Amino acid sequence: MPRSCRSHVAFLVPLVAILLFFSVRPVAWRSPAQPPMLAERFTANAVDLFPMGLPPRSSMRPSVYPVDIGIERWSTDADVEQIIKALRTGGRAAVVQALDSMRPIGYIYYPSSWADDGAYLRWNLKYACETTTDNDERRLVLATAEPDSSLKVIEIRFARNGVGEGRIAREVAGIALSKDQRTIQLVVYKEAQICLKDVRK
Protein backbone atom coordinates (compact mmCIF):
# COMPACT_ATOMS: atom_id res chain seq x y z
CA MET A 1 0.00 0.00 0.00
CA PRO A 2 1.34 3.47 -0.90
CA ARG A 3 2.51 5.53 2.01
CA SER A 4 -0.12 8.22 1.38
CA CYS A 5 -2.96 5.65 1.75
CA ARG A 6 -1.46 4.34 4.97
CA SER A 7 -1.29 7.83 6.39
CA HIS A 8 -4.94 8.43 5.50
CA VAL A 9 -5.97 5.17 7.12
CA ALA A 10 -3.99 6.01 10.24
CA PHE A 11 -5.81 9.32 10.39
CA LEU A 12 -9.31 7.90 9.76
CA VAL A 13 -9.23 5.13 12.40
CA PRO A 14 -9.15 7.40 15.47
CA LEU A 15 -11.61 9.80 13.77
CA VAL A 16 -14.15 7.00 13.26
CA ALA A 17 -13.68 5.88 16.87
CA ILE A 18 -14.38 9.40 18.16
CA LEU A 19 -17.52 9.74 16.01
CA LEU A 20 -18.83 6.38 17.21
CA PHE A 21 -18.18 7.33 20.83
CA PHE A 22 -20.32 10.45 20.61
CA SER A 23 -23.04 9.04 18.33
CA VAL A 24 -23.81 5.82 20.22
CA ARG A 25 -25.85 6.42 23.36
CA PRO A 26 -26.37 3.89 26.12
CA VAL A 27 -29.79 2.23 26.09
CA ALA A 28 -31.54 1.22 29.29
CA TRP A 29 -32.12 -2.54 29.24
CA ARG A 30 -33.97 -4.78 31.64
CA SER A 31 -33.42 -8.50 31.57
CA PRO A 32 -36.66 -10.48 31.23
CA ALA A 33 -35.37 -12.71 34.02
CA GLN A 34 -34.92 -9.78 36.39
CA PRO A 35 -37.52 -10.03 39.18
CA PRO A 36 -40.15 -7.28 39.43
CA MET A 37 -40.11 -4.65 42.12
CA LEU A 38 -41.32 -6.15 45.38
CA ALA A 39 -43.50 -4.52 48.02
CA GLU A 40 -41.78 -6.76 50.59
CA ARG A 41 -39.40 -9.69 50.62
CA PHE A 42 -38.69 -12.14 53.43
CA THR A 43 -36.19 -14.90 54.06
CA ALA A 44 -36.58 -17.68 56.59
CA ASN A 45 -35.41 -21.11 57.65
CA ALA A 46 -38.06 -23.76 57.10
CA VAL A 47 -38.29 -26.92 59.16
CA ASP A 48 -40.20 -29.74 57.51
CA LEU A 49 -41.97 -31.24 60.53
CA PHE A 50 -43.17 -34.31 58.65
CA PRO A 51 -40.36 -35.22 56.22
CA MET A 52 -41.36 -37.62 53.43
CA GLY A 53 -44.93 -37.59 54.68
CA LEU A 54 -44.13 -39.40 57.90
CA PRO A 55 -46.30 -38.81 60.98
CA PRO A 56 -45.22 -36.31 63.70
CA ARG A 57 -43.90 -39.01 66.06
CA SER A 58 -41.48 -40.41 63.50
CA SER A 59 -37.87 -40.70 64.67
CA MET A 60 -36.60 -39.17 61.41
CA ARG A 61 -35.05 -35.75 61.97
CA PRO A 62 -36.90 -32.90 60.26
CA SER A 63 -35.40 -31.34 57.13
CA VAL A 64 -34.25 -27.71 57.32
CA TYR A 65 -33.88 -25.47 54.29
CA PRO A 66 -34.04 -21.76 53.34
CA VAL A 67 -37.07 -20.10 51.79
CA ASP A 68 -37.53 -16.84 49.91
CA ILE A 69 -40.89 -15.06 49.95
CA GLY A 70 -41.62 -12.12 47.66
CA ILE A 71 -44.77 -10.00 47.68
CA GLU A 72 -45.18 -7.89 44.56
CA ARG A 73 -48.37 -6.27 45.82
CA TRP A 74 -50.91 -6.77 48.59
CA SER A 75 -54.38 -8.12 47.88
CA THR A 76 -56.89 -5.37 47.25
CA ASP A 77 -59.90 -4.88 49.50
CA ALA A 78 -62.01 -6.37 46.72
CA ASP A 79 -59.80 -9.47 46.55
CA VAL A 80 -59.95 -9.96 50.32
CA GLU A 81 -63.72 -9.54 50.32
CA GLN A 82 -64.01 -12.05 47.49
CA ILE A 83 -62.10 -14.68 49.49
CA ILE A 84 -64.07 -13.99 52.68
CA LYS A 85 -67.37 -14.20 50.78
CA ALA A 86 -66.26 -17.44 49.14
CA LEU A 87 -65.45 -18.98 52.52
CA ARG A 88 -68.76 -17.90 54.03
CA THR A 89 -70.91 -19.12 51.15
CA GLY A 90 -69.07 -22.12 49.75
CA GLY A 91 -66.38 -23.12 52.23
CA ARG A 92 -62.98 -24.45 51.27
CA ALA A 93 -63.96 -25.47 47.73
CA ALA A 94 -65.20 -21.95 46.94
CA VAL A 95 -61.97 -20.42 48.31
CA VAL A 96 -59.90 -22.71 46.06
CA GLN A 97 -61.97 -21.69 43.05
CA ALA A 98 -61.66 -17.98 43.88
CA LEU A 99 -57.89 -18.18 44.41
CA ASP A 100 -57.38 -20.15 41.21
CA SER A 101 -59.05 -17.35 39.23
CA MET A 102 -56.76 -14.64 40.62
CA ARG A 103 -53.51 -13.46 39.08
CA PRO A 104 -50.21 -14.10 40.92
CA ILE A 105 -49.12 -11.29 43.25
CA GLY A 106 -45.98 -12.88 44.68
CA TYR A 107 -44.04 -16.08 45.14
CA ILE A 108 -42.38 -18.42 47.57
CA TYR A 109 -39.23 -20.35 46.62
CA TYR A 110 -37.80 -23.21 48.60
CA PRO A 111 -35.65 -26.25 47.83
CA SER A 112 -37.45 -29.52 47.56
CA SER A 113 -36.68 -31.41 50.76
CA TRP A 114 -36.63 -34.67 48.82
CA ALA A 115 -34.73 -33.64 45.67
CA ASP A 116 -31.11 -34.72 45.36
CA ASP A 117 -30.33 -32.26 42.56
CA GLY A 118 -31.00 -29.11 44.56
CA ALA A 119 -34.18 -28.34 42.64
CA TYR A 120 -36.34 -25.47 43.87
CA LEU A 121 -40.10 -25.44 44.19
CA ARG A 122 -42.12 -22.31 43.48
CA TRP A 123 -45.63 -21.37 44.47
CA ASN A 124 -47.25 -18.36 42.82
CA LEU A 125 -49.04 -16.55 45.63
CA LYS A 126 -52.56 -15.35 44.84
CA TYR A 127 -53.46 -13.80 48.20
CA ALA A 128 -51.46 -11.60 50.58
CA CYS A 129 -53.12 -9.88 53.53
CA GLU A 130 -51.66 -8.09 56.55
CA THR A 131 -53.49 -7.82 59.88
CA THR A 132 -52.58 -7.76 63.59
CA THR A 133 -52.79 -10.43 66.29
CA ASP A 134 -54.55 -10.13 69.64
CA ASN A 135 -51.24 -8.81 71.02
CA ASP A 136 -51.24 -6.07 68.38
CA GLU A 137 -48.36 -7.71 66.52
CA ARG A 138 -48.04 -8.00 62.78
CA ARG A 139 -49.46 -11.06 61.03
CA LEU A 140 -49.32 -12.04 57.35
CA VAL A 141 -51.59 -14.54 55.64
CA LEU A 142 -50.53 -15.73 52.19
CA ALA A 143 -52.35 -18.29 50.07
CA THR A 144 -52.55 -19.95 46.69
CA ALA A 145 -54.54 -22.69 45.03
CA GLU A 146 -54.14 -24.93 42.01
CA PRO A 147 -56.65 -26.45 39.58
CA ASP A 148 -56.32 -29.84 41.31
CA SER A 149 -58.03 -28.28 44.38
CA SER A 150 -54.76 -28.08 46.28
CA LEU A 151 -54.93 -25.23 48.82
CA LYS A 152 -51.74 -23.85 50.37
CA VAL A 153 -51.72 -21.29 53.17
CA ILE A 154 -48.80 -19.50 54.84
CA GLU A 155 -49.33 -17.70 58.14
CA ILE A 156 -46.52 -15.61 59.67
CA ARG A 157 -46.61 -13.85 63.03
CA PHE A 158 -44.01 -11.21 63.86
CA ALA A 159 -42.72 -10.27 67.29
CA ARG A 160 -42.18 -6.64 68.18
CA ASN A 161 -38.49 -6.93 67.25
CA GLY A 162 -39.51 -7.58 63.65
CA VAL A 163 -38.51 -11.25 63.57
CA GLY A 164 -41.28 -13.65 62.69
CA GLU A 165 -42.30 -17.27 62.95
CA GLY A 166 -44.82 -19.01 60.77
CA ARG A 167 -46.40 -22.12 59.39
CA ILE A 168 -46.83 -23.44 55.87
CA ALA A 169 -49.68 -25.82 55.16
CA ARG A 170 -48.95 -27.59 51.87
CA GLU A 171 -52.44 -29.07 51.83
CA VAL A 172 -55.00 -27.28 53.96
CA ALA A 173 -57.91 -29.22 55.34
CA GLY A 174 -59.46 -26.43 57.41
CA ILE A 175 -59.51 -22.65 57.15
CA ALA A 176 -61.65 -20.13 58.96
CA LEU A 177 -62.18 -16.41 59.28
CA SER A 178 -59.90 -14.59 61.68
CA LYS A 179 -61.38 -13.19 64.87
CA ASP A 180 -61.48 -9.69 63.43
CA GLN A 181 -63.25 -11.06 60.30
CA ARG A 182 -60.62 -9.36 58.12
CA THR A 183 -58.88 -12.37 56.58
CA ILE A 184 -58.70 -16.14 56.50
CA GLN A 185 -56.49 -18.22 58.77
CA LEU A 186 -55.48 -21.80 59.50
CA VAL A 187 -57.90 -23.61 61.76
CA VAL A 188 -55.08 -25.52 63.49
CA TYR A 189 -52.01 -23.31 63.18
CA LYS A 190 -49.57 -25.58 65.01
CA GLU A 191 -50.40 -28.65 62.96
CA ALA A 192 -49.22 -27.23 59.63
CA GLN A 193 -46.53 -29.34 57.94
CA ILE A 194 -43.75 -26.75 57.74
CA CYS A 195 -42.51 -24.36 60.43
CA LEU A 196 -40.87 -21.09 59.43
CA LYS A 197 -38.14 -19.85 61.74
CA ASP A 198 -36.28 -16.53 61.83
CA VAL A 199 -38.46 -14.78 59.25
CA ARG A 200 -36.78 -11.49 58.36
CA LYS A 201 -37.08 -8.72 55.80
C-alpha positions in Angstrom: 0.0 0.0 0.0 1.3 3.5 -0.9 2.5 5.5 2.0 -0.1 8.2 1.4 -3.0 5.6 1.7 -1.5 4.3 5.0 -1.3 7.8 6.4 -4.9 8.4 5.5 -6.0 5.2 7.1 -4.0 6.0 10.2 -5.8 9.3 10.4 -9.3 7.9 9.8 -9.2 5.1 12.4 -9.1 7.4 15.5 -11.6 9.8 13.8 -14.1 7.0 13.3 -13.7 5.9 16.9 -14.4 9.4 18.2 -17.5 9.7 16.0 -18.8 6.4 17.2 -18.2 7.3 20.8 -20.3 10.5 20.6 -23.0 9.0 18.3 -23.8 5.8 20.2 -25.9 6.4 23.4 -26.4 3.9 26.1 -29.8 2.2 26.1 -31.5 1.2 29.3 -32.1 -2.5 29.2 -34.0 -4.8 31.6 -33.4 -8.5 31.6 -36.7 -10.5 31.2 -35.4 -12.7 34.0 -34.9 -9.8 36.4 -37.5 -10.0 39.2 -40.1 -7.3 39.4 -40.1 -4.7 42.1 -41.3 -6.1 45.4 -43.5 -4.5 48.0 -41.8 -6.8 50.6 -39.4 -9.7 50.6 -38.7 -12.1 53.4 -36.2 -14.9 54.1 -36.6 -17.7 56.6 -35.4 -21.1 57.6 -38.1 -23.8 57.1 -38.3 -26.9 59.2 -40.2 -29.7 57.5 -42.0 -31.2 60.5 -43.2 -34.3 58.7 -40.4 -35.2 56.2 -41.4 -37.6 53.4 -44.9 -37.6 54.7 -44.1 -39.4 57.9 -46.3 -38.8 61.0 -45.2 -36.3 63.7 -43.9 -39.0 66.1 -41.5 -40.4 63.5 -37.9 -40.7 64.7 -36.6 -39.2 61.4 -35.1 -35.8 62.0 -36.9 -32.9 60.3 -35.4 -31.3 57.1 -34.2 -27.7 57.3 -33.9 -25.5 54.3 -34.0 -21.8 53.3 -37.1 -20.1 51.8 -37.5 -16.8 49.9 -40.9 -15.1 50.0 -41.6 -12.1 47.7 -44.8 -10.0 47.7 -45.2 -7.9 44.6 -48.4 -6.3 45.8 -50.9 -6.8 48.6 -54.4 -8.1 47.9 -56.9 -5.4 47.3 -59.9 -4.9 49.5 -62.0 -6.4 46.7 -59.8 -9.5 46.5 -59.9 -10.0 50.3 -63.7 -9.5 50.3 -64.0 -12.1 47.5 -62.1 -14.7 49.5 -64.1 -14.0 52.7 -67.4 -14.2 50.8 -66.3 -17.4 49.1 -65.5 -19.0 52.5 -68.8 -17.9 54.0 -70.9 -19.1 51.2 -69.1 -22.1 49.8 -66.4 -23.1 52.2 -63.0 -24.4 51.3 -64.0 -25.5 47.7 -65.2 -21.9 46.9 -62.0 -20.4 48.3 -59.9 -22.7 46.1 -62.0 -21.7 43.0 -61.7 -18.0 43.9 -57.9 -18.2 44.4 -57.4 -20.2 41.2 -59.1 -17.4 39.2 -56.8 -14.6 40.6 -53.5 -13.5 39.1 -50.2 -14.1 40.9 -49.1 -11.3 43.2 -46.0 -12.9 44.7 -44.0 -16.1 45.1 -42.4 -18.4 47.6 -39.2 -20.4 46.6 -37.8 -23.2 48.6 -35.6 -26.2 47.8 -37.4 -29.5 47.6 -36.7 -31.4 50.8 -36.6 -34.7 48.8 -34.7 -33.6 45.7 -31.1 -34.7 45.4 -30.3 -32.3 42.6 -31.0 -29.1 44.6 -34.2 -28.3 42.6 -36.3 -25.5 43.9 -40.1 -25.4 44.2 -42.1 -22.3 43.5 -45.6 -21.4 44.5 -47.3 -18.4 42.8 -49.0 -16.5 45.6 -52.6 -15.3 44.8 -53.5 -13.8 48.2 -51.5 -11.6 50.6 -53.1 -9.9 53.5 -51.7 -8.1 56.6 -53.5 -7.8 59.9 -52.6 -7.8 63.6 -52.8 -10.4 66.3 -54.6 -10.1 69.6 -51.2 -8.8 71.0 -51.2 -6.1 68.4 -48.4 -7.7 66.5 -48.0 -8.0 62.8 -49.5 -11.1 61.0 -49.3 -12.0 57.4 -51.6 -14.5 55.6 -50.5 -15.7 52.2 -52.3 -18.3 50.1 -52.6 -19.9 46.7 -54.5 -22.7 45.0 -54.1 -24.9 42.0 -56.6 -26.5 39.6 -56.3 -29.8 41.3 -58.0 -28.3 44.4 -54.8 -28.1 46.3 -54.9 -25.2 48.8 -51.7 -23.9 50.4 -51.7 -21.3 53.2 -48.8 -19.5 54.8 -49.3 -17.7 58.1 -46.5 -15.6 59.7 -46.6 -13.8 63.0 -44.0 -11.2 63.9 -42.7 -10.3 67.3 -42.2 -6.6 68.2 -38.5 -6.9 67.2 -39.5 -7.6 63.6 -38.5 -11.3 63.6 -41.3 -13.7 62.7 -42.3 -17.3 63.0 -44.8 -19.0 60.8 -46.4 -22.1 59.4 -46.8 -23.4 55.9 -49.7 -25.8 55.2 -49.0 -27.6 51.9 -52.4 -29.1 51.8 -55.0 -27.3 54.0 -57.9 -29.2 55.3 -59.5 -26.4 57.4 -59.5 -22.7 57.1 -61.7 -20.1 59.0 -62.2 -16.4 59.3 -59.9 -14.6 61.7 -61.4 -13.2 64.9 -61.5 -9.7 63.4 -63.2 -11.1 60.3 -60.6 -9.4 58.1 -58.9 -12.4 56.6 -58.7 -16.1 56.5 -56.5 -18.2 58.8 -55.5 -21.8 59.5 -57.9 -23.6 61.8 -55.1 -25.5 63.5 -52.0 -23.3 63.2 -49.6 -25.6 65.0 -50.4 -28.7 63.0 -49.2 -27.2 59.6 -46.5 -29.3 57.9 -43.7 -26.8 57.7 -42.5 -24.4 60.4 -40.9 -21.1 59.4 -38.1 -19.8 61.7 -36.3 -16.5 61.8 -38.5 -14.8 59.3 -36.8 -11.5 58.4 -37.1 -8.7 55.8 
